[in-house]
Amino acid sequence: MSGEIDIYGVYIPSLLAWMVIAFFVTGGLRFVLARIGFYKLVWHRSLFNLALYVLVLGATVSLIHWLKP
């Protein structure tokens, strides 16, 4: 797997692209968790959100590596 992604001649690090994808997925998850009241059970919301972002980023990278041959 290449470490860079070509977007109209501009090469960006692939990790940056995965981080942006994970950011938007985490935003959606945070919205859903807030709507169902899950954050009432969480002790420190910011730490939980950081851990959720790291988990989603790891899952995103693993999914991309799994999908590419």
All heavy atoms as a GROMACS GRO file, in nm:
protein
  558
    1MET      N    1   0.084  -0.118   0.000
    1MET     CA    2   0.000   0.000   0.000
    1MET      C    3   0.088   0.123   0.000
    1MET      O    4   0.185   0.134   0.072
    1MET     CB    5  -0.090   0.000   0.122
    1MET     CG    6  -0.176   0.121   0.130
    1MET     SD    7  -0.285   0.106   0.271
    1MET     CE    8  -0.355   0.266   0.264
    2SER      N    9   0.052   0.218  -0.085
    2SER     CA   10   0.128   0.342  -0.093
    2SER      C   11   0.100   0.429   0.028
    2SER      O   12  -0.010   0.429   0.083
    2SER     CB   13   0.088   0.415  -0.221
    2SER     OG   14   0.149   0.541  -0.225
    3GLY      N   15   0.198   0.507   0.066
    3GLY     CA   16   0.181   0.594   0.180
    3GLY      C   17   0.119   0.726   0.145
    3GLY      O   18   0.096   0.810   0.230
    4GLU      N   19   0.090   0.747   0.014
    4GLU     CA   20   0.034   0.874  -0.029
    4GLU      C   21  -0.085   0.849  -0.121
    4GLU      O   22  -0.093   0.749  -0.190
    4GLU     CB   23   0.138   0.956  -0.103
    4GLU     CG   24   0.254   0.996  -0.016
    4GLU     CD   25   0.362   1.068  -0.093
    4GLU    OE1   26   0.373   1.046  -0.216
    4GLU    OE2   27   0.436   1.146  -0.032
    5ILE      N   28  -0.176   0.946  -0.122
    5ILE     CA   29  -0.293   0.939  -0.209
    5ILE      C   30  -0.286   1.058  -0.303
    5ILE      O   31  -0.263   1.172  -0.260
    5ILE     CB   32  -0.423   0.943  -0.127
    5ILE    CG1   33  -0.432   0.822  -0.037
    5ILE    CG2   34  -0.544   0.950  -0.219
    5ILE    CD1   35  -0.550   0.825   0.059
    6ASP      N   36  -0.305   1.032  -0.432
    6ASP     CA   37  -0.301   1.137  -0.533
    6ASP      C   38  -0.441   1.193  -0.554
    6ASP      O   39  -0.531   1.123  -0.599
    6ASP     CB   40  -0.246   1.080  -0.664
    6ASP     CG   41  -0.235   1.185  -0.772
    6ASP    OD1   42  -0.240   1.304  -0.741
    6ASP    OD2   43  -0.221   1.144  -0.889
    7ILE      N   44  -0.460   1.320  -0.522
    7ILE     CA   45  -0.588   1.388  -0.546
    7ILE      C   46  -0.560   1.504  -0.640
    7ILE      O   47  -0.508   1.607  -0.599
    7ILE     CB   48  -0.653   1.437  -0.415
    7ILE    CG1   49  -0.682   1.318  -0.323
    7ILE    CG2   50  -0.781   1.514  -0.445
    7ILE    CD1   51  -0.738   1.355  -0.188
    8TYR      N   52  -0.587   1.484  -0.766
    8TYR     CA   53  -0.566   1.586  -0.869
    8TYR      C   54  -0.424   1.641  -0.867
    8TYR      O   55  -0.402   1.762  -0.877
    8TYR     CB   56  -0.668   1.699  -0.857
    8TYR     CG   57  -0.810   1.652  -0.873
    8TYR    CD1   58  -0.897   1.650  -0.766
    8TYR    CD2   59  -0.856   1.607  -0.997
    8TYR    CE1   60  -1.028   1.607  -0.779
    8TYR    CE2   61  -0.986   1.563  -1.012
    8TYR     CZ   62  -1.071   1.564  -0.903
    8TYR     OH   63  -1.200   1.519  -0.918
    9GLY      N   64  -0.328   1.554  -0.853
    9GLY     CA   65  -0.189   1.594  -0.855
    9GLY      C   66  -0.132   1.637  -0.722
    9GLY      O   67  -0.013   1.666  -0.712
   10VAL      N   68  -0.215   1.641  -0.621
   10VAL     CA   69  -0.168   1.677  -0.488
   10VAL      C   70  -0.158   1.550  -0.406
   10VAL      O   71  -0.259   1.480  -0.388
   10VAL     CB   72  -0.263   1.778  -0.419
   10VAL    CG1   73  -0.215   1.808  -0.278
   10VAL    CG2   74  -0.275   1.905  -0.502
   11TYR      N   75  -0.038   1.520  -0.358
   11TYR     CA   76  -0.018   1.399  -0.281
   11TYR      C   77  -0.037   1.430  -0.132
   11TYR      O   78   0.027   1.521  -0.079
   11TYR     CB   79   0.123   1.344  -0.305
   11TYR     CG   80   0.138   1.287  -0.443
   11TYR    CD1   81   0.191   1.365  -0.546
   11TYR    CD2   82   0.100   1.158  -0.471
   11TYR    CE1   83   0.203   1.314  -0.673
   11TYR    CE2   84   0.112   1.106  -0.598
   11TYR     CZ   85   0.164   1.184  -0.699
   11TYR     OH   86   0.175   1.133  -0.824
   12ILE      N   87  -0.127   1.356  -0.071
   12ILE     CA   88  -0.148   1.372   0.073
   12ILE      C   89  -0.118   1.238   0.139
   12ILE      O   90  -0.136   1.133   0.079
   12ILE     CB   91  -0.291   1.418   0.107
   12ILE    CG1   92  -0.395   1.318   0.059
   12ILE    CG2   93  -0.319   1.555   0.047
   12ILE    CD1   94  -0.533   1.343   0.113
   13PRO      N   95  -0.072   1.241   0.262
   13PRO     CA   96  -0.046   1.115   0.333
   13PRO      C   97  -0.176   1.037   0.352
   13PRO      O   98  -0.281   1.096   0.382
   13PRO     CB   99   0.011   1.158   0.467
   13PRO     CG  100   0.047   1.300   0.453
   13PRO     CD  101  -0.034   1.357   0.342
   14SER      N  102  -0.168   0.908   0.332
   14SER     CA  103  -0.290   0.827   0.344
   14SER      C  104  -0.345   0.830   0.486
   14SER      O  105  -0.467   0.825   0.506
   14SER     CB  106  -0.264   0.684   0.300
   14SER     OG  107  -0.162   0.626   0.378
   15LEU      N  108  -0.258   0.842   0.585
   15LEU     CA  109  -0.306   0.848   0.723
   15LEU      C  110  -0.393   0.971   0.745
   15LEU      O  111  -0.491   0.966   0.819
   15LEU     CB  112  -0.189   0.847   0.822
   15LEU     CG  113  -0.227   0.848   0.970
   15LEU    CD1  114  -0.311   0.723   1.004
   15LEU    CD2  115  -0.104   0.853   1.057
   16LEU      N  116  -0.361   1.081   0.678
   16LEU     CA  117  -0.443   1.203   0.691
   16LEU      C  118  -0.584   1.177   0.637
   16LEU      O  119  -0.683   1.219   0.698
   16LEU     CB  120  -0.378   1.320   0.617
   16LEU     CG  121  -0.455   1.451   0.618
   16LEU    CD1  122  -0.466   1.504   0.760
   16LEU    CD2  123  -0.388   1.552   0.528
   17ALA      N  124  -0.592   1.107   0.526
   17ALA     CA  125  -0.724   1.075   0.470
   17ALA      C  126  -0.802   0.984   0.564
   17ALA      O  127  -0.922   1.005   0.586
   17ALA     CB  128  -0.708   1.008   0.334
   18TRP      N  129  -0.736   0.887   0.624
   18TRP     CA  130  -0.806   0.796   0.716
   18TRP      C  131  -0.849   0.871   0.841
   18TRP      O  132  -0.954   0.845   0.898
   18TRP     CB  133  -0.719   0.678   0.755
   18TRP     CG  134  -0.651   0.606   0.643
   18TRP    CD1  135  -0.531   0.542   0.651
   18TRP    CD2  136  -0.694   0.587   0.508
   18TRP    NE1  137  -0.498   0.488   0.528
   18TRP    CE2  138  -0.595   0.514   0.440
   18TRP    CE3  139  -0.804   0.630   0.436
   18TRP    CZ2  140  -0.605   0.480   0.305
   18TRP    CZ3  141  -0.814   0.598   0.300
   18TRP    CH2  142  -0.717   0.523   0.238
   19MET      N  143  -0.767   0.969   0.884
   19MET     CA  144  -0.802   1.047   1.002
   19MET      C  145  -0.926   1.132   0.976
   19MET      O  146  -1.011   1.147   1.064
   19MET     CB  147  -0.684   1.134   1.045
   19MET     CG  148  -0.569   1.056   1.104
   19MET     SD  149  -0.424   1.156   1.136
   19MET     CE  150  -0.479   1.249   1.277
   20VAL      N  151  -0.937   1.188   0.857
   20VAL     CA  152  -1.054   1.269   0.824
   20VAL      C  153  -1.179   1.182   0.819
   20VAL      O  154  -1.285   1.220   0.871
   20VAL     CB  155  -1.032   1.344   0.690
   20VAL    CG1  156  -1.160   1.408   0.642
   20VAL    CG2  157  -0.922   1.447   0.705
   21ILE      N  158  -1.166   1.064   0.760
   21ILE     CA  159  -1.280   0.970   0.756
   21ILE      C  160  -1.321   0.932   0.898
   21ILE      O  161  -1.440   0.933   0.932
   21ILE     CB  162  -1.244   0.846   0.672
   21ILE    CG1  163  -1.229   0.884   0.525
   21ILE    CG2  164  -1.347   0.736   0.690
   21ILE    CD1  165  -1.170   0.775   0.438
   22ALA      N  166  -1.223   0.900   0.982
   22ALA     CA  167  -1.253   0.862   1.121
   22ALA      C  168  -1.316   0.977   1.197
   22ALA      O  169  -1.403   0.956   1.282
   22ALA     CB  170  -1.126   0.815   1.191
   23PHE      N  171  -1.276   1.100   1.166
   23PHE     CA  172  -1.334   1.217   1.232
   23PHE      C  173  -1.483   1.228   1.204
   23PHE      O  174  -1.564   1.250   1.294
   23PHE     CB  175  -1.261   1.344   1.187
   23PHE     CG  176  -1.321   1.470   1.240
   23PHE    CD1  177  -1.301   1.507   1.372
   23PHE    CD2  178  -1.399   1.551   1.159
   23PHE    CE1  179  -1.357   1.623   1.421
   23PHE    CE2  180  -1.454   1.667   1.207
   23PHE     CZ  181  -1.433   1.704   1.338
   24PHE      N  182  -1.520   1.211   1.077
   24PHE     CA  183  -1.661   1.223   1.042
   24PHE      C  184  -1.743   1.105   1.096
   24PHE      O  185  -1.857   1.123   1.139
   24PHE     CB  186  -1.678   1.236   0.891
   24PHE     CG  187  -1.637   1.372   0.841
   24PHE    CD1  188  -1.528   1.386   0.759
   24PHE    CD2  189  -1.707   1.485   0.880
   24PHE    CE1  190  -1.489   1.511   0.714
   24PHE    CE2  191  -1.669   1.610   0.836
   24PHE     CZ  192  -1.560   1.624   0.753
   25VAL      N  193  -1.687   0.986   1.095
   25VAL     CA  194  -1.758   0.869   1.151
   25VAL      C  195  -1.777   0.888   1.302
   25VAL      O  196  -1.886   0.862   1.356
   25VAL     CB  197  -1.681   0.738   1.120
   25VAL    CG1  198  -1.739   0.622   1.197
   25VAL    CG2  199  -1.683   0.712   0.971
   26THR      N  200  -1.673   0.936   1.369
   26THR     CA  201  -1.683   0.961   1.513
   26THR      C  202  -1.786   1.069   1.543
   26THR      O  203  -1.860   1.060   1.642
   26THR     CB  204  -1.546   1.001   1.569
   26THR    OG1  205  -1.451   0.900   1.537
   26THR    CG2  206  -1.551   1.018   1.720
   27GLY      N  207  -1.792   1.171   1.459
   27GLY     CA  208  -1.893   1.275   1.477
   27GLY      C  209  -2.034   1.218   1.469
   27GLY      O  210  -2.121   1.254   1.549
   28GLY      N  211  -2.056   1.129   1.375
   28GLY     CA  212  -2.187   1.065   1.365
   28GLY      C  213  -2.218   0.978   1.485
   28GLY      O  214  -2.330   0.979   1.537
   29LEU      N  215  -2.117   0.904   1.531
   29LEU     CA  216  -2.136   0.820   1.649
   29LEU      C  217  -2.164   0.903   1.773
   29LEU      O  218  -2.248   0.868   1.856
   29LEU     CB  219  -2.014   0.731   1.671
   29LEU     CG  220  -2.000   0.612   1.578
   29LEU    CD1  221  -1.865   0.545   1.600
   29LEU    CD2  222  -2.112   0.514   1.602
   30ARG      N  223  -2.092   1.015   1.787
   30ARG     CA  224  -2.114   1.104   1.902
   30ARG      C  225  -2.255   1.159   1.901
   30ARG      O  226  -2.318   1.169   2.006
   30ARG     CB  227  -2.012   1.216   1.900
   30ARG     CG  228  -1.873   1.173   1.935
   30ARG     CD  229  -1.773   1.283   1.924
   30ARG     NE  230  -1.817   1.401   1.997
   30ARG     CZ  231  -1.763   1.522   1.980
   30ARG    NH1  232  -1.665   1.537   1.894
   30ARG    NH2  233  -1.807   1.624   2.048
   31PHE      N  234  -2.304   1.194   1.784
   31PHE     CA  235  -2.441   1.246   1.772
   31PHE      C  236  -2.542   1.140   1.816
   31PHE      O  237  -2.635   1.168   1.892
   31PHE     CB  238  -2.468   1.290   1.628
   31PHE     CG  239  -2.608   1.337   1.605
   31PHE    CD1  240  -2.648   1.462   1.651
   31PHE    CD2  241  -2.699   1.257   1.540
   31PHE    CE1  242  -2.778   1.505   1.631
   31PHE    CE2  243  -2.829   1.299   1.519
   31PHE     CZ  244  -2.870   1.424   1.565
   32VAL      N  245  -2.524   1.019   1.768
   32VAL     CA  246  -2.616   0.910   1.804
   32VAL      C  247  -2.609   0.880   1.953
   32VAL      O  248  -2.713   0.863   2.019
   32VAL     CB  249  -2.585   0.784   1.720
   32VAL    CG1  250  -2.660   0.664   1.772
   32VAL    CG2  251  -2.615   0.809   1.574
   33LEU      N  252  -2.487   0.874   2.009
   33LEU     CA  253  -2.472   0.845   2.152
   33LEU      C  254  -2.533   0.955   2.237
   33LEU      O  255  -2.591   0.927   2.343
   33LEU     CB  256  -2.324   0.825   2.186
   33LEU     CG  257  -2.258   0.700   2.129
   33LEU    CD1  258  -2.110   0.699   2.161
   33LEU    CD2  259  -2.326   0.574   2.182
   34ALA      N  260  -2.522   1.080   2.193
   34ALA     CA  261  -2.582   1.190   2.268
   34ALA      C  262  -2.735   1.183   2.260
   34ALA      O  263  -2.803   1.212   2.359
   34ALA     CB  264  -2.532   1.323   2.214
   35ARG      N  265  -2.788   1.144   2.146
   35ARG     CA  266  -2.934   1.138   2.129
   35ARG      C  267  -2.996   1.027   2.214
   35ARG      O  268  -3.108   1.042   2.263
   35ARG     CB  269  -2.970   1.116   1.982
   35ARG     CG  270  -2.934   1.228   1.891
   35ARG     CD  271  -3.024   1.345   1.909
   35ARG     NE  272  -3.156   1.309   1.858
   35ARG     CZ  273  -3.259   1.388   1.858
   35ARG    NH1  274  -3.247   1.509   1.906
   35ARG    NH2  275  -3.374   1.350   1.810
   36ILE      N  276  -2.926   0.916   2.232
   36ILE     CA  277  -2.983   0.806   2.310
   36ILE      C  278  -2.951   0.819   2.459
   36ILE      O  279  -2.994   0.736   2.538
   36ILE     CB  280  -2.939   0.668   2.258
   36ILE    CG1  281  -2.788   0.649   2.271
   36ILE    CG2  282  -2.985   0.649   2.114
   36ILE    CD1  283  -2.742   0.508   2.236
   37GLY      N  284  -2.873   0.921   2.496
   37GLY     CA  285  -2.844   0.944   2.636
   37GLY      C  286  -2.732   0.857   2.692
   37GLY      O  287  -2.725   0.837   2.814
   38PHE      N  288  -2.647   0.807   2.607
   38PHE     CA  289  -2.539   0.720   2.653
   38PHE      C  290  -2.438   0.794   2.739
   38PHE      O  291  -2.376   0.736   2.829
   38PHE     CB  292  -2.468   0.658   2.532
   38PHE     CG  293  -2.357   0.564   2.569
   38PHE    CD1  294  -2.385   0.435   2.611
   38PHE    CD2  295  -2.225   0.605   2.563
   38PHE    CE1  296  -2.283   0.349   2.646
   38PHE    CE2  297  -2.123   0.520   2.597
   38PHE     CZ  298  -2.152   0.391   2.640
   39TYR      N  299  -2.421   0.924   2.716
   39TYR     CA  300  -2.319   0.999   2.789
   39TYR      C  301  -2.353   1.017   2.937
   39TYR      O  302  -2.268   1.060   3.014
   39TYR     CB  303  -2.297   1.135   2.723
   39TYR     CG  304  -2.216   1.125   2.596
   39TYR    CD1  305  -2.270   1.160   2.474
   39TYR    CD2  306  -2.086   1.080   2.600
   39TYR    CE1  307  -2.195   1.151   2.358
   39TYR    CE2  308  -2.010   1.069   2.486
   39TYR     CZ  309  -2.065   1.106   2.365
   39TYR     OH  310  -1.991   1.095   2.251
   40LYS      N  311  -2.474   0.984   2.978
   40LYS     CA  312  -2.506   0.986   3.121
   40LYS      C  313  -2.430   0.877   3.195
   40LYS      O  314  -2.409   0.886   3.316
   40LYS     CB  315  -2.656   0.966   3.141
   40LYS     CG  316  -2.739   1.080   3.090
   40LYS     CD  317  -2.886   1.050   3.105
   40LYS     CE  318  -2.969   1.158   3.040
   40LYS     NZ  319  -3.113   1.125   3.040
   41LEU      N  320  -2.390   0.773   3.124
   41LEU     CA  321  -2.318   0.661   3.183
   41LEU      C  322  -2.167   0.677   3.179
   41LEU      O  323  -2.094   0.599   3.239
   41LEU     CB  324  -2.355   0.530   3.110
   41LEU     CG  325  -2.503   0.496   3.103
   41LEU    CD1  326  -2.525   0.377   3.013
   41LEU    CD2  327  -2.558   0.473   3.241
   42VAL      N  328  -2.119   0.781   3.108
   42VAL     CA  329  -1.975   0.800   3.088
   42VAL      C  330  -1.922   0.895   3.194
   42VAL      O  331  -1.981   0.999   3.222
   42VAL     CB  332  -1.949   0.857   2.947
   42VAL    CG1  333  -1.803   0.890   2.929
   42VAL    CG2  334  -1.995   0.758   2.842
   43TRP      N  335  -1.808   0.857   3.255
   43TRP     CA  336  -1.750   0.936   3.361
   43TRP      C  337  -1.687   1.065   3.307
   43TRP      O  338  -1.711   1.173   3.356
   43TRP     CB  339  -1.645   0.854   3.437
   43TRP     CG  340  -1.567   0.934   3.535
   43TRP    CD1  341  -1.614   0.991   3.649
   43TRP    CD2  342  -1.430   0.967   3.528
   43TRP    NE1  343  -1.513   1.057   3.712
   43TRP    CE2  344  -1.400   1.044   3.641
   43TRP    CE3  345  -1.329   0.937   3.437
   43TRP    CZ2  346  -1.273   1.092   3.665
   43TRP    CZ3  347  -1.203   0.984   3.461
   43TRP    CH2  348  -1.176   1.060   3.574
   44HIS      N  349  -1.601   1.053   3.205
   44HIS     CA  350  -1.532   1.168   3.148
   44HIS      C  351  -1.559   1.168   2.998
   44HIS      O  352  -1.501   1.091   2.923
   44HIS     CB  353  -1.382   1.158   3.176
   44HIS     CG  354  -1.312   1.288   3.167
   44HIS    ND1  355  -1.285   1.348   3.048
   44HIS    CD2  356  -1.265   1.371   3.263
   44HIS    CE1  357  -1.221   1.461   3.069
   44HIS    NE2  358  -1.208   1.477   3.200
   45ARG      N  359  -1.645   1.259   2.957
   45ARG     CA  360  -1.692   1.258   2.818
   45ARG      C  361  -1.578   1.282   2.718
   45ARG      O  362  -1.573   1.218   2.613
   45ARG     CB  363  -1.800   1.364   2.802
   45ARG     CG  364  -1.866   1.362   2.668
   45ARG     CD  365  -1.980   1.460   2.664
   45ARG     NE  366  -2.039   1.460   2.531
   45ARG     CZ  367  -2.158   1.505   2.505
   45ARG    NH1  368  -2.232   1.553   2.600
   45ARG    NH2  369  -2.204   1.503   2.384
   46SER      N  370  -1.487   1.372   2.749
   46SER     CA  371  -1.379   1.402   2.654
   46SER      C  372  -1.285   1.283   2.635
   46SER      O  373  -1.243   1.253   2.523
   46SER     CB  374  -1.298   1.523   2.703
   46SER     OG  375  -1.381   1.636   2.709
   47LEU      N  376  -1.252   1.216   2.745
   47LEU     CA  377  -1.166   1.099   2.733
   47LEU      C  378  -1.236   0.987   2.657
   47LEU      O  379  -1.174   0.916   2.577
   47LEU     CB  380  -1.124   1.049   2.872
   47LEU     CG  381  -1.023   1.135   2.946
   47LEU    CD1  382  -0.998   1.077   3.084
   47LEU    CD2  383  -0.895   1.147   2.868
   48PHE      N  384  -1.365   0.973   2.680
   48PHE     CA  385  -1.442   0.873   2.608
   48PHE      C  386  -1.442   0.905   2.458
   48PHE      O  387  -1.425   0.815   2.375
   48PHE     CB  388  -1.585   0.866   2.660
   48PHE     CG  389  -1.670   0.768   2.587
   48PHE    CD1  390  -1.663   0.633   2.616
   48PHE    CD2  391  -1.756   0.809   2.486
   48PHE    CE1  392  -1.740   0.541   2.547
   48PHE    CE2  393  -1.833   0.718   2.416
   48PHE     CZ  394  -1.826   0.584   2.448
   49ASN      N  395  -1.460   1.033   2.424
   49ASN     CA  396  -1.461   1.070   2.283
   49ASN      C  397  -1.325   1.049   2.218
   49ASN      O  398  -1.317   1.008   2.102
   49ASN     CB  399  -1.505   1.216   2.268
   49ASN     CG  400  -1.652   1.234   2.294
   49ASN    OD1  401  -1.730   1.141   2.280
   49ASN    ND2  402  -1.691   1.354   2.333
   50LEU      N  403  -1.218   1.077   2.291
   50LEU     CA  404  -1.084   1.052   2.237
   50LEU      C  405  -1.062   0.903   2.213
   50LEU      O  406  -1.011   0.862   2.108
   50LEU     CB  407  -0.978   1.106   2.333
   50LEU     CG  408  -0.833   1.079   2.292
   50LEU    CD1  409  -0.800   1.152   2.164
   50LEU    CD2  410  -0.739   1.119   2.404
   51ALA      N  411  -1.101   0.821   2.310
   51ALA     CA  412  -1.088   0.676   2.293
   51ALA      C  413  -1.174   0.625   2.178
   51ALA      O  414  -1.130   0.538   2.101
   51ALA     CB  415  -1.126   0.605   2.423
   52LEU      N  416  -1.293   0.681   2.164
   52LEU     CA  417  -1.379   0.642   2.054
   52LEU      C  418  -1.317   0.678   1.920
   52LEU      O  419  -1.318   0.598   1.825
   52LEU     CB  420  -1.516   0.711   2.068
   52LEU     CG  421  -1.620   0.679   1.962
   52LEU    CD1  422  -1.660   0.532   1.971
   52LEU    CD2  423  -1.742   0.769   1.980
   53TYR      N  424  -1.253   0.795   1.913
   53TYR     CA  425  -1.186   0.836   1.788
   53TYR      C  426  -1.070   0.743   1.755
   53TYR      O  427  -1.054   0.702   1.640
   53TYR     CB  428  -1.137   0.980   1.799
   53TYR     CG  429  -1.058   1.024   1.680
   53TYR    CD1  430  -1.121   1.054   1.560
   53TYR    CD2  431  -0.920   1.034   1.685
   53TYR    CE1  432  -1.049   1.092   1.449
   53TYR    CE2  433  -0.847   1.072   1.575
   53TYR     CZ  434  -0.912   1.101   1.457
   53TYR     OH  435  -0.840   1.138   1.346
   54VAL      N  436  -0.991   0.709   1.854
   54VAL     CA  437  -0.877   0.619   1.830
   54VAL      C  438  -0.927   0.482   1.784
   54VAL      O  439  -0.869   0.422   1.692
   54VAL     CB  440  -0.790   0.608   1.956
   54VAL    CG1  441  -0.686   0.499   1.943
   54VAL    CG2  442  -0.722   0.741   1.986
   55LEU      N  443  -1.034   0.433   1.844
   55LEU     CA  444  -1.089   0.304   1.803
   55LEU      C  445  -1.142   0.309   1.660
   55LEU      O  446  -1.120   0.216   1.580
   55LEU     CB  447  -1.198   0.260   1.898
   55LEU     CG  448  -1.153   0.215   2.036
   55LEU    CD1  449  -1.274   0.192   2.126
   55LEU    CD2  450  -1.069   0.091   2.026
   56VAL      N  451  -1.211   0.416   1.627
   56VAL     CA  452  -1.266   0.429   1.491
   56VAL      C  453  -1.153   0.445   1.390
   56VAL      O  454  -1.159   0.388   1.280
   56VAL     CB  455  -1.365   0.547   1.483
   56VAL    CG1  456  -1.403   0.579   1.340
   56VAL    CG2  457  -1.490   0.517   1.565
   57LEU      N  458  -1.048   0.519   1.426
   57LEU     CA  459  -0.933   0.533   1.335
   57LEU      C  460  -0.866   0.398   1.313
   57LEU      O  461  -0.833   0.362   1.200
   57LEU     CB  462  -0.834   0.634   1.392
   57LEU     CG  463  -0.706   0.656   1.310
   57LEU    CD1  464  -0.740   0.710   1.171
   57LEU    CD2  465  -0.614   0.751   1.384
   58GLY      N  466  -0.848   0.323   1.417
   58GLY     CA  467  -0.789   0.190   1.402
   58GLY      C  468  -0.876   0.099   1.318
   58GLY      O  469  -0.825   0.023   1.234
   59ALA      N  470  -1.005   0.106   1.338
   59ALA     CA  471  -1.096   0.024   1.258
   59ALA      C  472  -1.095   0.067   1.112
   59ALA      O  473  -1.101  -0.017   1.021
   59ALA     CB  474  -1.237   0.032   1.316
   60THR      N  475  -1.085   0.197   1.089
   60THR     CA  476  -1.081   0.248   0.952
   60THR      C  477  -0.955   0.200   0.879
   60THR      O  478  -0.962   0.152   0.766
   60THR     CB  479  -1.086   0.402   0.952
   60THR    OG1  480  -1.203   0.445   1.020
   60THR    CG2  481  -1.085   0.457   0.812
   61VAL      N  482  -0.842   0.212   0.944
   61VAL     CA  483  -0.716   0.169   0.882
   61VAL      C  484  -0.718   0.018   0.858
   61VAL      O  485  -0.678  -0.030   0.752
   61VAL     CB  486  -0.596   0.211   0.969
   61VAL    CG1  487  -0.468   0.149   0.919
   61VAL    CG2  488  -0.585   0.363   0.974
   62SER      N  489  -0.768  -0.058   0.955
   62SER     CA  490  -0.776  -0.203   0.938
   62SER      C  491  -0.870  -0.241   0.825
   62SER      O  492  -0.841  -0.332   0.747
   62SER     CB  493  -0.822  -0.269   1.067
   62SER     OG  494  -0.731  -0.248   1.169
   63LEU      N  495  -0.981  -0.172   0.815
   63LEU     CA  496  -1.076  -0.199   0.708
   63LEU      C  497  -1.017  -0.168   0.571
   63LEU      O  498  -1.034  -0.247   0.476
   63LEU     CB  499  -1.205  -0.119   0.730
   63LEU     CG  500  -1.316  -0.141   0.628
   63LEU    CD1  501  -1.369  -0.284   0.640
   63LEU    CD2  502  -1.428  -0.041   0.650
   64ILE      N  503  -0.944  -0.058   0.560
   64ILE     CA  504  -0.882  -0.023   0.432
   64ILE      C  505  -0.776  -0.126   0.395
   64ILE      O  506  -0.768  -0.169   0.279
   64ILE     CB  507  -0.820   0.118   0.440
   64ILE    CG1  508  -0.929   0.223   0.462
   64ILE    CG2  509  -0.739   0.150   0.315
   64ILE    CD1  510  -1.031   0.234   0.352
   65HIS      N  511  -0.695  -0.168   0.491
   65HIS     CA  512  -0.593  -0.269   0.461
   65HIS      C  513  -0.658  -0.403   0.425
   65HIS      O  514  -0.605  -0.477   0.343
   65HIS     CB  515  -0.499  -0.289   0.582
   65HIS     CG  516  -0.396  -0.182   0.591
   65HIS    ND1  517  -0.281  -0.183   0.519
   65HIS    CD2  518  -0.393  -0.068   0.664
   65HIS    CE1  519  -0.210  -0.076   0.546
   65HIS    NE2  520  -0.276  -0.004   0.635
   66TRP      N  521  -0.770  -0.433   0.486
   66TRP     CA  522  -0.840  -0.559   0.458
   66TRP      C  523  -0.903  -0.557   0.319
   66TRP      O  524  -0.904  -0.658   0.249
   66TRP     CB  525  -0.946  -0.583   0.565
   66TRP     CG  526  -1.017  -0.713   0.550
   66TRP    CD1  527  -0.965  -0.837   0.568
   66TRP    CD2  528  -1.153  -0.732   0.512
   66TRP    NE1  529  -1.061  -0.932   0.545
   66TRP    CE2  530  -1.177  -0.869   0.510
   66TRP    CE3  531  -1.256  -0.644   0.481
   66TRP    CZ2  532  -1.302  -0.922   0.477
   66TRP    CZ3  533  -1.379  -0.696   0.448
   66TRP    CH2  534  -1.401  -0.834   0.447
   67LEU      N  535  -0.953  -0.440   0.277
   67LEU     CA  536  -1.018  -0.430   0.147
   67LEU      C  537  -0.919  -0.428   0.032
   67LEU      O  538  -0.950  -0.472  -0.078
   67LEU     CB  539  -1.105  -0.304   0.141
   67LEU     CG  540  -1.229  -0.305   0.228
   67LEU    CD1  541  -1.302  -0.171   0.218
   67LEU    CD2  542  -1.323  -0.417   0.187
   68LYS      N  543  -0.799  -0.375   0.055
   68LYS     CA  544  -0.698  -0.371  -0.052
   68LYS      C  545  -0.623  -0.503  -0.055
   68LYS      O  546  -0.590  -0.558   0.048
   68LYS     CB  547  -0.601  -0.256  -0.028
   68LYS     CG  548  -0.661  -0.123  -0.060
   68LYS     CD  549  -0.552  -0.023  -0.075
   68LYS     CE  550  -0.610   0.096  -0.147
   68LYS     NZ  551  -0.508   0.176  -0.207
   69PRO      N  552  -0.593  -0.550  -0.176
   69PRO     CA  553  -0.519  -0.677  -0.185
   69PRO      C  554  -0.374  -0.663  -0.149
   69PRO      O  555  -0.312  -0.569  -0.153
   69PRO     CB  556  -0.534  -0.716  -0.331
   69PRO     CG  557  -0.570  -0.593  -0.404
   69PRO     CD  558  -0.632  -0.500  -0.304
   0.00000   0.00000   0.00000
